[in-house]
């Protein structure tokens, strides 16, 4: 009887191989297996089963964490070939648990403390080369112009419902302006981190949590966008009383935050130096209201998880979701799914009723309207209507979907600086 030459299906090997391909890319694994010989083939099999399935297949840590651990150990031990391979895998768009450039930078800075400066310095040099190899933009920047942006000081109001904000004071000198950031529905103040990092050197930054989001309390009963604008005024009153910010603010609101900003401009004009409305509207058409009703009903009946995927597809462009923005999208999704369902329903109901178009002519402060070229939730036509309704306003369009400040934080911040610089 002839013997079947096909080896039996090895579940651990196949699972490990799938993990290895997801982490390191098909090309990397194909190269490794192509170099297998009668001498080392068993080692490749062993490593794939025990490292890539036995360890990487365990549920206790996410893959981003495992990647950082591997990079830390290989850099500390000077295993640079292994470091390079894992770093390419960690930075390749679409790979499972891919790292952002910011995550990599922070990890390498921490490596310097625990693994030593020489190892971290070598890791920085090699990482810079790999970033460029993979097509990332690594531009020159003098070291004396670099400083950690910080994460801000958490502040809560003493009045109720309790409001929370993260407040950053400028790293250098007196503030050139005070920015008040108001986030989108289903996010929180950290949505603005990328933009805030770009502005932190010379400005005071107040990143607030809207009622029921983040660490801000949710009051009982229904409320309106005007109520949320009054919340912001109350928060600013307390921050100014504590000496944490001063003077009229530049309101920067995205989506729901832009709707609240319109009400703030109409109700508290003396508190404003300027108004920035991003990816927002002054009124939804009947089709938009119907779509909002359907999302609210789905959230009420099946939970936010049920609408998370569709929400992310509106928040970000397909290229961003599938490429370098995968980790950012995953973070936005976690924030969305962690939102208090009652807060989502209450704020969503307020958002659905936005109705400021007929009053925009009353806004007299300088205004900038930002749209996303690929925004399906509040398309450029809605931004054009805001621009037309606010006399003297400026209009810019970014290559982004709905969360333009998250997808294009540097470009968004540059538009803010250009706008404020001309006030």
C-alpha positions in Angstrom: 0.0 0.0 0.0 1.4 3.4 -1.0 1.8 6.0 1.7 0.1 9.4 1.4 2.9 11.9 1.0 0.7 14.8 2.3 1.4 15.5 5.9 -1.5 15.7 8.3 -3.2 19.0 8.9 -1.3 20.7 11.8 -3.8 23.0 13.6 -1.2 24.7 15.8 1.1 25.3 12.8 -1.7 26.6 10.6 -3.0 28.9 13.3 0.5 30.2 14.1 1.1 30.7 10.4 -2.0 32.8 10.1 -1.0 34.9 13.1 2.5 35.3 11.8 1.2 36.5 8.4 -1.3 38.9 10.0 1.5 40.4 12.2 4.4 40.4 9.8 2.8 40.3 6.3 2.7 37.5 3.7 5.9 38.7 2.0 7.9 38.5 5.3 6.7 35.0 6.1 7.1 33.8 2.5 10.8 34.9 2.6 11.3 33.1 5.9 9.9 29.9 4.6 11.7 30.2 1.3 15.0 30.0 3.2 14.0 26.9 5.1 16.3 23.9 4.7 16.5 20.3 5.8 18.5 21.6 8.7 16.2 24.4 10.0 12.7 23.5 8.7 11.8 21.9 12.0 12.9 25.1 13.8 10.6 27.2 11.6 7.8 24.8 12.4 8.6 24.9 16.1 8.8 28.7 16.2 5.6 29.2 14.2 3.7 26.8 16.6 5.0 28.0 19.9 5.8 31.7 19.3 3.1 32.7 16.9 0.3 30.5 18.2 1.4 29.5 21.7 2.2 33.1 22.7 0.7 35.5 20.1 -2.4 33.4 20.1 -3.1 33.9 23.8 -6.0 36.2 24.7 -4.4 38.2 27.6 -2.9 41.0 25.6 -3.8 42.8 22.4 -1.4 42.7 19.5 -0.3 46.3 19.8 0.9 45.6 23.4 2.7 42.5 22.2 4.4 44.4 19.5 5.7 47.0 21.9 7.0 44.3 24.2 8.9 42.6 21.4 10.4 45.9 20.2 11.4 46.7 23.8 13.2 43.4 24.3 14.9 43.2 20.9 16.2 46.7 21.2 17.4 46.2 24.8 19.3 43.0 23.7 20.5 44.6 20.5 18.8 42.0 18.3 18.5 44.5 15.5 17.6 42.2 12.6 14.6 40.9 14.7 13.8 44.5 15.7 13.7 45.7 12.1 11.5 42.8 11.0 9.0 43.4 13.8 9.0 47.1 13.4 8.2 46.8 9.7 5.3 44.5 10.6 4.1 47.0 13.3 4.1 49.9 10.9 2.7 48.2 7.8 -0.8 49.5 7.1 -3.4 46.7 7.4 -1.4 44.4 9.7 -3.1 43.3 12.8 -2.4 45.5 15.8 -0.4 48.0 13.8 1.2 50.9 15.7 0.9 54.6 15.0 4.0 56.7 14.6 3.1 58.5 17.9 2.9 55.2 19.7 6.3 54.2 18.3 7.9 57.5 19.3 6.6 57.3 22.9 7.7 53.7 23.2 11.2 54.5 22.1 11.5 57.4 24.5 10.5 55.1 27.3 13.0 52.4 26.1 15.7 55.0 26.7 14.9 55.0 30.4 14.6 51.3 30.9 16.9 49.8 28.2 19.5 52.6 28.0 20.0 55.7 25.8 22.4 53.9 23.4 19.9 51.2 22.6 17.1 53.7 22.2 19.2 56.0 20.0 20.0 53.1 17.7 16.4 52.1 17.6 15.4 55.7 16.7 17.9 55.7 13.8 16.7 52.4 12.5 13.0 53.3 13.0 13.5 56.6 11.0 14.9 54.6 8.1 12.1 52.1 8.2 9.5 54.9 8.4 10.9 56.4 5.2 11.2 53.0 3.6 7.5 52.5 4.2 6.5 55.9 2.8 5.9 57.8 6.0 6.8 61.5 6.0 9.7 62.2 8.3 10.6 65.9 8.0 13.5 67.8 9.5 12.8 69.6 12.8 15.3 71.3 15.1 15.5 69.5 18.5 15.2 72.8 20.3 11.7 73.2 18.8 10.5 69.8 20.2 8.7 69.5 23.5 6.2 67.0 24.9 2.7 68.5 24.5 1.4 67.1 27.8 -2.1 65.7 28.3 -3.7 68.5 30.3 -5.1 68.9 33.7 -8.6 67.4 34.4 -11.0 70.0 35.8 -14.6 69.4 37.0 -17.2 72.0 37.7 -18.7 72.3 41.1 -22.1 73.2 39.7 -24.5 70.5 38.3 -24.6 68.7 36.1 -20.9 68.3 36.6 -18.9 69.1 33.6 -15.3 67.9 32.8 -12.6 69.4 30.7 -8.9 68.8 30.0 -7.0 72.1 30.2 -3.5 72.7 28.8 -1.7 75.9 29.4 1.0 77.0 26.9 4.5 75.6 27.2 6.1 78.9 26.4 5.0 82.4 27.5 1.6 83.9 27.7 -1.2 82.3 25.6 -1.7 83.8 22.2 -5.3 82.5 22.2 -7.6 80.3 24.2 -9.2 77.5 22.2 -12.4 75.8 23.4 -12.8 72.4 21.7 -16.2 70.7 21.5 -16.3 67.1 20.2 -18.6 64.9 18.1 -21.5 62.7 19.2 -20.2 59.5 20.7 -16.6 60.7 21.3 -15.0 62.7 24.1 -12.4 65.4 24.7 -9.6 63.1 23.7 -10.9 63.3 20.1 -8.9 66.6 19.9 -5.6 65.2 21.1 -3.9 65.3 17.7 -5.0 68.9 17.0 -4.2 70.0 20.6 -0.7 68.6 20.3 0.0 70.9 17.4 -1.2 74.0 19.3 0.0 73.3 22.8 3.2 75.4 22.6 1.6 78.9 22.5 -2.1 78.5 23.4 -4.4 77.6 26.2 -6.5 74.6 25.2 -9.8 73.7 26.8 -11.0 70.3 25.6 -14.5 69.7 27.1 -16.6 66.6 27.5 -20.2 67.3 26.4 -23.0 66.3 28.8 -23.1 62.6 29.3 -19.8 62.0 27.4 -16.4 61.2 28.8 -16.3 62.2 32.4 -19.2 64.8 32.3 -22.4 63.9 34.1 -25.7 63.3 32.3 -28.7 65.1 33.7 -32.1 63.6 33.8 -34.6 64.4 31.1 -34.3 65.9 27.6 -32.2 68.9 26.8 -31.4 71.0 23.8 -28.3 72.3 22.0 -28.9 75.6 23.7 -28.7 73.8 27.1 -25.3 72.4 26.0 -24.1 75.8 25.0 -25.1 77.1 28.5 -23.1 74.1 30.0 -20.0 75.4 28.1 -20.6 79.0 29.4 -20.9 77.6 32.9 -17.7 75.6 32.5 -15.8 78.7 31.2 -17.1 80.7 34.2 -15.6 78.3 36.6 -12.3 77.9 34.7 -11.9 81.7 34.6 -12.7 82.0 38.3 -9.9 79.5 39.0 -7.4 81.4 36.7 -7.2 78.4 34.3 -8.2 80.5 31.2 -9.1 84.0 30.4 -10.6 86.3 27.8 -12.9 85.5 24.8 -12.3 82.0 23.4 -11.9 80.6 19.9 -14.7 78.0 19.8 -13.7 74.9 17.7 -16.6 72.5 17.3 -16.9 69.5 15.1 -20.3 67.9 14.2 -22.3 68.1 17.4 -19.7 70.4 18.8 -20.2 72.8 15.8 -24.0 72.8 16.4 -23.4 73.7 20.1 -21.0 76.3 18.9 -23.6 78.0 16.8 -25.9 78.2 19.8 -23.0 79.5 21.9 -22.3 82.2 19.4 -26.0 83.2 19.4 -26.4 83.1 23.2 -23.0 84.1 24.5 -21.5 86.3 21.8 -19.4 88.3 24.3 -17.5 85.1 25.3 -16.3 84.5 21.8 -13.2 85.8 20.0 -13.9 83.6 16.9 -15.9 80.6 15.8 -14.7 77.5 13.9 -17.4 75.2 12.7 -16.2 71.8 11.3 -18.1 69.0 9.6 -21.4 70.3 10.9 -24.7 71.8 9.8 -27.3 74.4 10.8 -30.2 72.1 9.8 -30.8 68.6 8.6 -33.1 67.9 5.6 -35.9 65.4 6.0 -33.7 62.6 4.8 -31.0 63.5 7.3 -33.5 63.6 10.2 -34.9 60.2 9.1 -31.4 58.7 9.0 -30.8 60.1 12.5 -34.1 58.6 13.7 -33.1 55.2 12.4 -29.7 55.3 14.1 -31.3 56.4 17.4 -33.8 53.6 17.2 -31.1 51.0 16.5 -29.0 52.3 19.4 -32.0 52.2 21.7 -33.1 48.7 20.6 -29.8 47.0 20.0 -27.1 49.1 21.6 -24.3 51.2 20.2 -22.3 48.2 19.1 -25.0 47.6 16.5 -24.3 50.9 14.8 -20.6 51.2 15.4 -19.4 49.9 12.1 -21.6 52.1 10.1 -20.6 55.1 12.2 -16.9 54.5 11.6 -17.6 54.2 7.9 -19.0 57.8 8.0 -16.4 59.1 10.4 -13.4 58.1 8.3 -12.5 57.5 4.6 -12.0 54.0 3.4 -8.3 54.5 2.7 -7.7 55.8 6.2 -9.7 52.9 7.9 -7.8 50.3 5.9 -4.4 51.9 6.0 -2.4 53.9 8.5 -5.4 55.1 10.4 -6.5 51.6 11.5 -5.4 52.1 15.1 -6.9 55.5 15.3 -10.2 54.2 14.0 -10.1 51.4 16.5 -9.7 53.9 19.3 -12.6 56.1 18.0 -14.7 52.9 17.9 -13.8 52.0 21.5 -14.8 55.5 22.6 -18.1 55.3 20.6 -19.0 51.9 22.0 -18.1 53.0 25.6 -20.5 56.0 25.4 -23.4 56.0 27.8 -26.4 54.8 25.6 -28.7 57.3 27.3 -26.3 60.1 26.7 -26.1 59.1 23.0 -29.9 59.1 22.7 -30.3 62.4 24.5 -27.6 64.2 22.7 -28.6 62.6 19.4 -32.1 63.9 19.8 -30.8 67.4 20.4 -28.5 67.1 17.3 -31.5 66.0 15.2 -33.3 69.2 16.0 -30.5 71.6 15.1 -32.1 74.7 13.5 -29.9 77.7 13.2 -29.8 78.5 9.5 -32.3 81.3 9.8 -30.3 82.9 12.7 -26.8 82.7 11.3 -26.9 86.3 10.2 -26.8 87.2 13.9 -23.3 85.8 14.3 -20.9 88.7 14.0 -17.6 87.2 15.2 -15.0 86.0 12.7 -15.9 82.5 11.6 -14.1 79.7 9.8 -16.1 76.8 8.3 -14.2 73.5 7.7 -15.7 70.7 5.6 -14.5 67.2 4.7 -14.3 66.5 1.0 -15.5 62.9 1.7 -18.0 63.7 4.5 -21.3 61.9 3.9 -22.8 62.9 7.3 -22.5 66.6 6.8 -21.4 67.0 3.2 -19.7 70.1 1.8 -23.1 71.6 0.7 -24.0 71.9 4.4 -20.7 73.7 5.0 -21.4 76.0 2.1 -24.8 76.9 3.6 -23.1 77.9 6.9 -20.5 79.9 5.0 -23.2 81.7 3.1 -25.2 82.4 6.3 -22.3 83.9 8.3 -21.2 87.2 6.9 -17.4 87.4 6.2 -16.8 83.8 7.1 -14.1 81.7 5.5 -14.5 78.2 4.1 -11.9 75.5 3.7 -12.1 71.9 2.7 -9.9 69.1 3.9 -9.2 65.7 2.4 -11.1 63.8 5.0 -14.5 62.3 6.0 -16.6 63.4 9.0 -14.0 63.4 11.7 -11.6 65.7 9.8 -9.7 66.8 12.9 -8.9 63.1 13.7 -8.1 62.0 10.2 -6.1 65.1 9.3 -5.0 66.7 12.7 -2.0 68.5 11.4 -3.8 70.0 8.4 -6.7 70.9 10.7 -4.4 72.6 13.2 -2.7 74.6 10.4 -6.0 76.0 9.3 -6.7 77.0 12.8 -3.4 78.8 13.2 -3.8 80.5 9.8 -7.3 81.7 10.8 -6.3 82.9 14.3 -3.2 84.5 13.0 -5.3 86.8 10.8 -7.7 87.9 13.5 
